[in-house]
Amino acid sequence: MPSFPQVFFAREAEQVARDLLGARLVSTVGGVRCAVRLVETEAYTGPEDEASHAAARIGRTARNDPMFGPPGRAYVYRIYGLHRCLNVVTGPEGFPAAVLLRAGVPIEGIDAMRARRGPVPIERLTFGPANLAQALGIDLTLNRHPLDRPPLWLEPDTVVPDACVRRTPRIGVTRAREALLRFVVVPDCGGLPAPLR
């Protein structure tokens, strides 16, 4: 299946976050194909977003520089000095915005994902942004990688209707916590896969 064109990502982070629900995230890191269907995303909308790594109070830094574009690139960062998280850069080049990929339903390469994650239940395998990145073999070498080609790319898959999407406050942020910028597939909605909690 073809990947998303760059123009798909050259939109507001909020729109991209919503439209990535149901998309397929594919990794061939290490020579093995793994894929998940995205069921949870979170938007970081630009310098006015106090929860963003590129908020105006922080400015442009070596860490957040990938957020300034071009759109459709990976922004991979380390949290707690150990785990990695994958974001997709959005909006026009020069405007720092991104979508954090928070959770997916495993659909290919489950054995390889388990080998990377250890003995965890299937419902926790790719739930949470650090777990998702670990299961797919995503590390800092993929920072700035264009997400339309191997070894890591996004492609259209399942169309998720609005009735099956819930918007909530973001998780794990201390600023701008009230913003409804987390998008989640509603469990048991129209037979669609949803985050397994």
N, C-alpha and C positions, 0 to 999 in steps of 0.2 A: 504494500500500500504506500502511496507517496506521502512524503512528509508535508507538514504545513509550510506554506510559502512565508517569506519574511514579512509580507504585508499583514499577515494574520497577527503577528506579534507587535507590529508598529501601531498599536492602539492603546487606549488607557488600560492600565493594569487591572482595574476592576472588571472590564469587559473580557479581557483575556483569561482572567482567573475563572470566571463563570464558564466560558466557552471551552476551557481545557477539561472540564468534567466530562468523563467518558472517553477522553483521548487515550491513546496507547503510548506509553513511554517504553522504548526499546533500548536495551543495552547489549552490545556484543563484546564488552570488556572481558579480556582473558580468553577470547575466542569461543565463548559460549553465549548463545542467544537467550536472554531473559526479557520478559515483558510484563508490565502491569497495566491495568486500566485505571486511570486516575479517578478518585472518588472524593478527594479533599484538596483544596487549594486555598491560598491566602494572598491577598493583594497588598502591595506596598506601593503607594501611589505617587511618590515624588518628594521633593524637598520640604513640602508643607506637611508631610506625614511624619509626626513626631516619633512614630515607632520604627521608621525606616532607618537602615544603616546609612542612608545618604540624606538624612534630615538636614535642613539648613543649618542647624546648630552644630552639626558635625562637619559639613562641607565635603569636598572631594578628597579622598585618601587613597593610599595604595590598596587597602582592603576593598573599599567599595567602588573602585574605579570601573570594574566591569559593568556596574549598573548604569553607567552613562552611555552604553550602547557599543555597537549597533544592536537593534532588537533581534530576538531570536537566538541569542547567545546564552550560554550557561554562566551563571554566577554561583560558584561553589565556594563555600566558606566553612571554616572550622568553628565549632562551638565547644565550650568547656575544655578547649585544648585537645580534644580527642575525636569528636564526631564531626561528620560533614553533612551539610545540607545543600540541596540543589534548588536553585531559583532559575526562572526564565526571565531574561531582560525584555522589557516591553517599552512601548512608546517611541517617540522620535529620538534619534541619536542625540546625545547631549543632555537628555532629560532623564534623571536617575529614577527609574521605576522597575519593579520586578514582581514576579509571582512565585511564592514559595510552594513547592510541590510537597504536600503533607502526607498523603496516603494513597495507596493503590491496591487493587485486588490482583493477586498474582494470576497470570494466565499462561505464561511460558517459562520454562527453566526453573521450576520450583526446587528441584534437587540442588542446583547450583546456588540458588538464593539461600537455601537452608545451610549449605556448606559454609557460606560467608557469615551467616547470622548465628549459627549454633543451634542447639536444641530448643527452639521456641515454637509455640503453637502456631499453626498456619494463620490464625486470625491476627497474630502479632507480627507476622513475617515482614510485611511492608506497611505497617501502620505506624505513623510518626515519621517526620522528615529525616531524622538521622537513621532510623531503621530502613527506610526506603532507599536512601543513598547507599548504605552498607550492603543491602541485599543485591543491588544492581552493580556493585563494584565501583561506585563513583568516588573519586578522590580529587585532590586539588589539581592534578594534572589535566582535568577536564574543565577547569576554570577558563572561561571565554570560548569554549568549544561551540561552534555553530550547531544548533540542534536540528539540523536537517540532513545529517550524514552520520555514518558509523564513526566511532563506536557507541554513540549515544544520540538518539533522536526521538522526536515526537511526531505522531501521525494521527490523522482522524480515525475514529473507530465507532463508538456508540454515541448517538445523539441523545442527550439527556433533556427531556422537556422541563420547562420551568416549574411545573407542578411537582417535580421530583427533586427540586433543589431547595436547600435551606440555607439562609444567610445568618451568620452568628458573629459575635465579637471574635477577634483573633485570640489565639491561645499563646501564653507564655511571654506576653509583652507587658511592660510596666507603663508605657505611655500610649495614649490614644486607644485605650482598651475598649472604649464604647463603640468604636467604628465597626460597622457590620460588613467586614471585608473578608470573612472566612466563608467559603462556599463548600457545602457538603451534599453528597447524594443522599436523599432520604431513604432509610432502610425500607425494604420491601415495597418499593414504589414501581409498579409496572414491570416487575421482574428484573429490574436493574440491579447490578451489584452495588453494594454499599460498604462503607467501612465496617469492619467486624470489630466490635468492642468487647 
